[in-house]
Amino acid sequence: MDKARVLLVSPTETECAPILRKTAGCKSTLPWLYAGNLQGQSVEILISGIGVVATTFRLTQTLMSHSYSRAISMGIAGSFTDDIPVGEVVQITEDGFADLGIDNNGTFLNLREAGIINSEDYFPDFITNPSPTPSFHRKVRGVTVQTATGSQKRTDELINKYQPKVETMENAAFFYVCHTMQIPFASFRAISNKVEPRNRKNWRTVEAIEQINYEMSKVLFEDKSNFFFNPVVGSQI
């Protein structure tokens, strides 16, 4: 088995469609897993599905039955700040399940705050990537939610509680599975919209998808000496 393979993880086929088209010999090995050759590198592309449930199941199943040198998450995200404009690609280096907890008479408490778990070691507020890649992309904190934020009230609550820069619906699950299974990982997202009262007219999804695929295929995969293609010393994967 080729342990130098890289696993690309995308929530939907739409978000990685340009890379799928560029992957030579691309064929489906499972309903949600594609294999091929991208710029001379053996790569597999996992369509994880939207949300943490599908992502956790499909990613765990894939990592238990295949060996990879790295896992790379790609896709789109919302930005909480004007400092990170639509179209920019960021590297998420820490992420957490922002809506996993209880509603205490209108006040949200995460599992630790609610006393359901005793230690951050069991389920930390934020999962930090211990070895982020030294790319030029801005490194940011993300939050993962199962209901995409679309009101000012909820936006303010998330900012005040977590100080995040971006929001996704899958990334903390990707972090959790990779970290638990001890596979090196990195996560990149292109900003498609600002997190604000929902207004799809302001979204630039097509442009964000084009940009994340450009960064993945033209930047990250051209330099074979970079993070993604260096052997993992001492890895048991």
N, C-alpha and C positions, 0 to 999 in steps of 0.2 A: 504493500500500500504506500502511496506517495505521501509522505508526511510533510513535504514542502508545500502542499496545497494551501491556498488561502481561501477562507470562507467569507464571501460577501453576504451580508444580511440586509434585506430590504423589506419593509412592510408590505409593499405591493409591487406587482410587475410594472406598473406605470412609473414608479419612482426610479426603477433601474432599467427601463426599456432601452435607452441608448447603449448601455453596456451590454445588455443581452444581445443586441444586434451586432455588436463588435466582437463578441466572443466566438472565436472560430470553433466549429464543430459542436456548437452548443446543442445539447439534447437534454431532455428531461429524464432523470433517473428515478424521481418520485413525483407525485403531483405538484409538489412545491419546491423541488430541488433540481437545479440545472448544473451541468458539468461541461467544461470546455477549456479553451486556451485563450488567454488574453495577453497579447503582446509577449508571447513566449513563456508565460507563466500559467501553470496548471491552477485553475480556479473553479470553485463551485459557488453557485448563487442560490441562497435560500430565500424564498418568499415567505416571510415569517407570519404574515397576516397582521391585521390591525388589532392593537390592544395587547395587554400583558398575558392574557390566557393563551391565545394562539401562539404568541411569540415564545412563551416559556415551553409549551409543549413541543412545537416544531424544532426549536433550537436544541432543546435537551435531547430529543430523539436523534437528531442529526449528529450531535457531538458524541453520543453514546455508540453510534454505529459507524462513524468515520473519524479519521485522524487529520488534523490540520495544524499548520504552524502558527496561524493567526486567525482571528475572526475580526471582521471589519463591518460595522454597522453604517449604513448610509440611508439618506432619505431627506425629508423636508421637516421643518419645525416652525413654530411661532416664536417671535421675539418679544420680550417684555420691555425692551428699551430701544429708544431711537438711535442709540449709539451703535447698535448692530442692525444695519439696514437690510431691507429685503434684497435677496440675491447673494448676500455674504455667506460663505461656508465657514462654519465654526467646528472646533473639536470639543465635544463634551467630555469633560474629565471627571465629573462627579454628578450623580443623579440619585433621585429618591422617589418613592411612591407617595406622591403628595396628597392623595385622597384615601389612603389606607388608614383607617382609624374609626373613631366614633364621633357622632354629633352629640355633644353634651349641652343640651338646651340652647342650641344655636352657636356654640363654640366648638370648633373642630379640635380634637385631640388625636395625635397619632398614637400608635400602639404603646410606645414607651411612655408618653405623657399620661396615657390612660391607665398605666400600671398593668397592662395585659402582658407585657414582656418586661423582664427585669434588667436586661443588658443590651447595649447597642451592638455587642458582639453577635447577638442572635439575629437581629434585624436592624441594622443601623438606619438612622434618619437619612443619611446619604452614603451611597456606595462610591468609593473613590477608586479610579483606575490607578493601580500602583505603578504602572509603567506607561504613561502616555507617550505617544510618538512625538519626537522633536520636530514636528512640522511647523510651517510658518503660520498656520491657522490660529486664530484667537481661541484660547482655551477658556471654557465657560462652565458654569453650573447649570444643570437642567433639572426640571421636575417632570415626572410622568403622571398623567392623569387618565382616567377612563371616560371622562366627559370633557371634551375640548372646551376650554374656557371661552365664554362669549358674552360676559357682562363685566361692567366696571367693578361691581362689588366683589366678584370672585377674583378678578385680576388683582385688586388691592389686597385681598386676603392672602393670596399666594405670595405676593411681593413682600408683604410685611412679615410673613411667617418664615419664608425660605430664602428670600433674596435671590431668586433664580434669574437667569438671563434668557433661557429658552424653555419651551414646553413641547413635549412629544407625548405619544400615547403608548410607546413601546420601550423606550431606551433603558429605563431602570430594570426592566426584565432582562434585557440583553446583558446589562452589567452584572446582574445577580447570577445568571446562569454561567456566564464566562468566568466570573470571579470564583464561584463555588466549584466549578469544574477545573479551575486552574489552567485555563487557556489564555494566552496573551490576547488582548483585544484593544480596539480603538473605535471611536464613534465619531462620525462626521455628519453634520446636517446643514442643509442650505435653508436659509430663511425664506419662507413663502409669504409670511404675513406678520403683522404685529398682533400681539395678544391684546385685544380690546373688545368693546361691545361689537358683536358679530356683524361684519359687513363684508360679504364675499366680493364686492366690487373692488375692494382694496387688495385682494389677494393676487399674488403673482406666481401661481403654482407652476405654470409651464416654464417660466424663466428660472425658478428655483431648481426644478428637475434638470433642466439643461445644465445649470451650473454645477450641481453636485456630481453629475455624471462626467462633466468635463474634468473636475478636480480628481475624481477617482481614476479615470482612464488616462488622462494626459499628464497629470502631475504625480500622483502616488504610484502609478504602475510603470513609469518610465525609468526610474532610478532603482535598479535591482540591488543596490547596496543599502537601501533605506530600511527602516524598521520592519516593513512587511515581508522582506525576503531574507533577513538575517536568520540563521539557525538559532533555535532556542536552546541555549546551553543548559543542560540538566533537566530539560523538559521531559515530563513523563507522558505527554500527549502523543 
